[in-house]
Amino acid sequence: MGDIQNKVDDFAGKAKEAAGDVTNNESLENEGKADQTKADFKETLSNAADAVKDKANEVLGKFQDKK
């Protein structure tokens, strides 16, 4: 579910940025950019966590194979 939420947050950030650009509202535009940055950061953390889990499962699998 986190991946979906990150995409929603990124889309919302893009919408805010576009709305800020159209209305010449620099604060809203910057808020949208910040939302996109947070979504990207969360996505990166999620990917890193998945990579760690995959590697841990690989190592555990090798130990179980040796039994």
Secondary structure, 3 states (H helix, E strand, C coil): CHHHHHHHHHHHHHHHHHHHHHCCCHHHHHHHHHHHHHHHHHHHHHHHHHHHHHHHHHHHHHHHHCC
